[in-house]
Amino acid sequence: MKDYICVQVENHKEIGKTITEYQKDGWRLHTYQATGRDIWIKHYLLFER
């Protein structure tokens, strides 16, 4: 059975860093979604392992 974890990232500049950190721990990016508009954008990364 696979494990999933969802991570919310506030700033788009942190997306690459967050992905790298989770990959080092054995996770891989499953899906990515951005929601909101203008300056109120949230980024959601769903990882699986």
MARBA-3410 file (N, C-alpha, C, O; in Angstrom, 1 decimal):
49
0.8,-1.2,0.0,0.0,0.0,0.0,0.9,1.3,0.0,1.9,1.3,0.7 ~ 0.5,2.2,-0.8,1.3,3.5,-0.9,0.9,4.4,0.2,-0.2,4.5,0.7 ~ 1.9,5.2,0.6,1.7,6.3,1.6,1.6,7.6,0.8,2.4,7.8,-0.1 ~ 0.8,8.5,1.3,0.7,9.9,0.7,0.8,10.9,1.7,0.4,10.7,2.9 ~ 1.4,12.1,1.3,1.5,13.2,2.2,1.2,14.5,1.3,1.8,14.6,0.2
0.4,15.4,1.8,0.2,16.6,1.1,0.9,17.8,1.8,0.8,17.9,3.0 ~ 1.6,18.6,1.0,2.4,19.7,1.6,1.9,21.0,1.0,1.8,21.1,-0.3 ~ 1.6,22.0,1.8,1.2,23.3,1.3,2.4,24.2,1.3,3.1,24.3,2.3 ~ 2.6,24.9,0.2,3.7,25.8,0.0,3.2,27.2,-0.2,2.3,27.4,-1.1 ~ 3.6,28.1,0.5,3.1,29.5,0.4,3.7,30.3,-0.8,3.0,30.9,-1.5
5.0,30.1,-1.0,5.7,30.9,-2.0,6.2,30.0,-3.1,6.8,28.9,-2.8 ~ 6.0,30.3,-4.3,6.4,29.5,-5.4,7.9,29.3,-5.5,8.4,28.3,-6.1 ~ 8.7,30.2,-4.9,10.1,30.0,-4.8,10.5,28.8,-4.0,11.7,28.4,-4.1 ~ 9.7,28.3,-3.1,10.0,27.2,-2.2,9.6,25.9,-2.8,9.9,24.8,-2.1 ~ 9.0,25.8,-3.9,8.5,24.5,-4.5,9.7,23.6,-4.8,9.6,22.4,-4.4
10.7,24.1,-5.5,11.8,23.2,-5.8,12.6,22.7,-4.6,12.9,21.5,-4.6 ~ 12.7,23.6,-3.6,13.4,23.2,-2.4,12.6,22.1,-1.7,13.2,21.1,-1.1 ~ 11.3,22.3,-1.6,10.4,21.3,-0.9,10.5,20.0,-1.6,10.5,18.9,-1.0 ~ 10.4,20.0,-2.9,10.4,18.7,-3.7,11.8,18.0,-3.4,11.8,16.8,-3.2 ~ 12.9,18.7,-3.5,14.2,18.1,-3.2,14.3,17.5,-1.8,14.8,16.4,-1.7
13.8,18.2,-0.8,13.8,17.7,0.6,13.0,16.4,0.7,13.5,15.5,1.4 ~ 11.8,16.4,0.1,11.0,15.2,0.2,11.6,14.0,-0.6,11.5,12.8,-0.2 ~ 12.2,14.3,-1.7,12.8,13.2,-2.5,14.0,12.6,-1.8,14.2,11.4,-1.9 ~ 14.7,13.4,-1.0,15.8,12.8,-0.2,15.3,11.8,0.9,16.0,10.9,1.3 ~ 14.0,12.0,1.3,13.4,11.2,2.3,12.6,10.0,1.7,11.9,9.3,2.4
12.8,9.8,0.3,12.1,8.7,-0.3,10.8,8.9,-0.9,10.1,8.0,-1.4 ~ 10.3,10.2,-0.9,9.0,10.5,-1.5,9.2,10.9,-2.9,10.3,11.4,-3.3 ~ 8.2,10.8,-3.8,8.2,11.3,-5.1,7.0,12.1,-5.4,5.9,11.8,-4.8 ~ 7.1,13.1,-6.2,5.9,14.0,-6.4,4.9,13.3,-7.3,5.2,12.8,-8.3 ~ 3.7,13.3,-6.8,2.6,12.6,-7.5,1.8,13.6,-8.3,1.5,13.4,-9.5
1.4,14.7,-7.6,0.6,15.8,-8.3,0.9,17.1,-7.7,1.4,17.2,-6.5 ~ 0.7,18.1,-8.4,0.9,19.5,-8.0,-0.3,20.3,-8.4,-0.8,20.1,-9.5 ~ -0.7,21.2,-7.5,-1.9,22.1,-7.9,-1.7,23.4,-7.2,-1.2,23.5,-6.1 ~ -2.0,24.5,-8.0,-2.0,25.8,-7.4,-3.4,26.3,-7.4,-4.2,26.2,-8.4 ~ -3.8,27.0,-6.3,-5.2,27.5,-6.2,-5.1,29.0,-5.7,-4.1,29.4,-5.1
-6.1,29.7,-6.0,-6.2,31.1,-5.6,-6.0,32.1,-6.7,-6.2,31.7,-7.9 ~ -5.8,33.3,-6.4,-5.6,34.3,-7.5,-4.8,35.5,-6.9,-4.7,35.7,-5.7 ~ -4.2,36.3,-7.8,-3.4,37.4,-7.5,-2.3,37.0,-6.5,-1.5,36.2,-6.8 ~ -2.3,37.7,-5.3,-1.2,37.4,-4.4,-1.6,36.3,-3.4,-0.8,35.9,-2.5 ~ -2.8,35.8,-3.4,-3.3,34.8,-2.5,-3.2,33.4,-3.1,-4.2,32.6,-3.0
-2.1,33.0,-3.6,-2.0,31.7,-4.3,-1.3,30.7,-3.3,-0.4,31.0,-2.6 ~ -1.9,29.5,-3.3,-1.4,28.4,-2.5,-1.0,27.3,-3.4,-1.6,27.0,-4.4 ~ 0.1,26.7,-3.1,0.6,25.6,-3.9,0.5,24.3,-3.1,1.0,24.3,-1.9 ~ 0.0,23.2,-3.7,-0.2,22.0,-3.0,0.6,20.9,-3.7,0.4,20.7,-4.9 ~ 1.5,20.2,-3.0,2.3,19.1,-3.5,1.8,17.8,-2.9,1.8,17.7,-1.6
1.4,16.9,-3.7,1.1,15.5,-3.1,2.2,14.6,-3.5,2.5,14.3,-4.6 ~ 2.8,14.0,-2.4,3.9,13.1,-2.6,3.4,11.7,-2.2,2.5,11.5,-1.5 ~ 4.1,10.7,-2.8,3.8,9.3,-2.5,5.0,8.5,-2.4,6.1,8.9,-2.9 ~ 4.9,7.4,-1.6,6.1,6.5,-1.6,5.5,5.1,-1.3,6.3,4.1,-1.2
END
